[in-house]
Amino acid sequence: MLKTDKPESWRFGPNDEITADLVVIRDLGGGDRYEVFEAWDKALSTSVAAKVLRPHKVFENRARAAFKREAEIASRLSHPNLIRLIRWSDAPPHPHLVFELVPATSVEDHLEDVGPVRVPETCVLGIRMLAALEYMHGEHVLHLDVKPANVTMGDPPRLLDLSLARPGATMRLDREVGTPAYMAPEQCRRGTLTQRTDLFGLGATMYEALTAMQPFSEGDDEAAELETRYPQLVEEAMPLRELRPEIPGALEDVIMRCLAADPARRPGSARDCATALTSVLESIGLRRLLG
């Protein structure tokens, strides 16, 4: 079978039915495993986000196992700053997950359309994401894909996409899991993953939100050497205040600690990190933003 540039598609268009209760409104994108659509949910009379397994994944064992893992994890999580699963079905021909539709702009979109995020907004956003992570970690789930595309800036902001999440407080995986630019060194090396792994992803997200720059050089996905694929294994991020001198030193300290190569040098927990960010807000007289 020839390798194609694009994964197979159901080619759903507006008004096509995913199921009798789900009617496609528009394509929202997707990845190798899923196609994602805004759809009208007839049962709820509202728009939702439907993640549908691609045709070539429906009977693939690894894809079905990942689908079921995501469904089971999302089904037991409920937090105001976390994407909410409404229902799911693994029945062919269209195994799918139905999530609430979150129309708010992601940090990635804001960076493309507007530019860097203001310091107070970044602090508040970080605190809200840390609340979601603290909750997930308390439920013994690691997210493993915190990045600007998975963080929205709405009210409330949401942490999206549980497709790479794993159950457990600590774990070792048989392959690298994550988005390369935001992966902690232990993810890159298939080492032991902990709640501090997610703090690295959040640190990279906040760094980029403030500077419109990723903290590390772009890696080469095709390279054989880990250090070439993942520059964060050998590089240190440029201090934030060299890029934006107006950033408070205490905020720089929190984010750079999250980006430490050694997990032991990162904040001990999401709660500890949130406490530090709250102190930053208090120091600039903006505690009222937390509402």
N, C-alpha and C positions, 0 to 999 in steps of 0.2 A: 504493500500500500504506500503510495507516494505521500510524503509529508507536505501539508498545505500551510500557507501563511496564516490562514484564519481557521478557527475551530468551526465545526459544523453548527448550523443554525436551524431553528424551527421556522425561521422566516415569518414570524408572526407580524402582522400589520394591524393598524387601527381596526377595531371591531371584530377581530378574530377571537375565538374563544380558546382559552387555556383549559378551562373546564366549563361546565354549564353555569357556574357562579362567577367566573372570572373572565372579563372581557378586556382585551388589550386596548389601552389608550395611546401609549407611545413607548418607544424603546428607550431604556435608560442606560444601556451598555451591558457590561458584564465582563467575564474573564474566560479562562480556559474551561472551567467546569460549568458555569452558569450563564444564562442570559437573564437580564433583569428588565422588567417592564413596569411602567405605571399601568395599573389595571383598575377597572371598576368592579367592586365587589358587590354583586347583586344582593347577597344576604345581609350585608351591613349598610348598603346604600352609601358607600363612600369609596374614595380612591385609596388604593393600597400599592405597595411595592411587591411584586411577585418575582421570586427567584426560581427559575425553571432549569432543571438539569438539561444540558445540551444532548442532542440525539445520540451522539456517540458515547455518552457517559451513562446512559440509563441502565445498561446492564454490565457496566464495568465495576468490578468488586471494590476497588479502592475508592472510586467516586461515590458509590452507594454508601460505603461505610462512612465517608466524610460527611455526606448529606445527612445521614442518620445522627452522627455525632453533633453536627451543628443544630439540628432540630431538637435533640434532647437537651443540649446545653441551653439553648435559647428558651425552651419551654419552661425551665425552672428559674430563670432570671427575671427580675422585675425591679427596675430602678428608673427614676425620672430622667437620668442623664445617659440612659442606655437604650438602644434600639429595641423595640418590643415586637416579639413574634405573636401573630394572631392565631395562626393554625398552619398545619402542614399535612402533606400526603405524599407517601412514597409509591403510590399506585401508578403503573404505566398507563398511558404512554407519556404522561407529563408529570413526573415527580416534581413537587414544588413546595416552596415555603412562602407564606404570606406574612409580610411585615407591615407595620404601620408605615405610611409614606411620610418621610421627613423632607419637606421642600426647602428647608433652610440652606443657605450657602455653606459649603465646606471651607475649611481654611485654605485648601488647595485652590479652590475657585476664587476666593478673596485675594489671594496672592497674585493670581493671574489677572484679575479684573481691576483691582484697586491698588494693591501693593502691600507692604508690611502692615502688620496689625499693631495698633497702639499698645503701649506698655500696660495700662490698666486693664484693657480688654484681654490681653494675653494672660495676665495674672488670674483674672476671673475665669477665663476659659480653662486654664490649667487646673484651678481648684475644682471646677465642676467635673473635669475628666478624671481627676484623682478621686473624687467621690465615687464615680462609677467604678474605677479600678479597685478602690478599697472594698466596695461591695462585692465585686467579682472575686477578689482574692479571699474575702471572707467566706465565699461559697466554694472555695477551692477550684477556681477557674482562672487560667491565664489567657489573656487576649492574644498576644503575640503578633499583632499587626496594627499597633498604634501609629498613625501617620496623618499628615494633613488631609488626605482624601477621606479619611474615616472619622474626622472630627467636624461637626457642624457648628455654626456660629449663631444658631437661633436662640429662642427663649422658650424652654431651656435648651442649651447646647446638648448634643447627643454624641455618644461614641457609637459608631456604626460597625457593621460587618463582623460577624462572629464565625466566619467560615474557617479561620485558622485557629480558633480558640480550642484549648485542650483542658480536660478535667484533671485536677491535681494541683497540689501546692508546689511540688518540685517534680521535675521529669527530665528524662533524656530521650531525644527522638532519633530515629534512624536516618534522618535527612534534614537539611537546612529548611526551616519553615519561617516565612516572613517576606517582607519587601526589602530588598538588599540595602537601600540607603538608610533604613531605619532599624535594622537588625542589630541587636547587641552582640558584642564579640562572642559570647557563649552560644548564641544562636548560629553564628557563622561557623563555629567550630563543632557544632553538635554536642556542646557541653551540657552541663546541668542548668536547666531553666528554672527561674524562681520569679516571685513577684517583682524583684528588682530588674528583671528582663523587660517588663512592661514600662518601668520608669525610664529606661534608656530610650524607648520609642517615644515616650511623651517628651523627654528632654529634647530629642531631635526635632520633634514637631514644634515645640515652643521656640527653639532656636530659629527654625525656618520661618515661623510666623513673624518673629521680630525683625528678621534680616532679609527675608526673601531669598536666602541662601541655605543650601543644605550644609550641615556642619562638617562633612567629609567630602573628599573628591569623589567623582563618579567612577564606579568600578567597571570592570570589563566582565560581563556575564559569561563570556566564552572562554575566559582564561582558566588554565589548569591550576594555577597557584591561588590558594585562598586569599593571600594578601593582595593580589591583583584584583580579584573579584570583590573583595570587601576591604577597602582602604581603611576603615575604622579599626582594623586589626593592627595597623602600624602608624596611623596618624593620630594627632591630637587636634581637636577643633580649635580654631582661632578664638581667643577670648571675645566675648560679645561686645565688650566696651571698646574694642578696637574697631568694630564695625559701626556701632551706635553709642557714642560716648555718653549720651543722656540716659542710658539704661542704668537703673540703680545697681550699685555693686552687689547688694544682697540678692537681687534677682539673677544677676550673672552667676553668683556663687551657687544658687540652687540648680540652675540649668546645667552648669558645667559639672556639678557633682553627679547629676543624672547621667551625664555622658561619659563618666569615668569608665575606662576599659575594665577595671577590676570591680565586679559587683559589690564587693565589700566596702568600696569607697562611695557607693551611691547611698541616697537616703535609705533608711532601714525599712520604710513602708510607704505606701501611698499617703497614709495619714500624716506621717512625719513630714513628707514633702508638702502636703497641703497646708500644714501648720506654718512651714517656712514661707510659703507664698502669701498666706494671710498676713504674716508679719510685714512682708514687703508692702502690701496694700495699706496696712495701718501706718506704715512709715511715710507714705506719700499722701495720707489724709483721705483715702478713698474707701474706707470700710463700708460706707453706705452702698457701694455698688453690689455688695453681697446680698443685700436685701433681707 
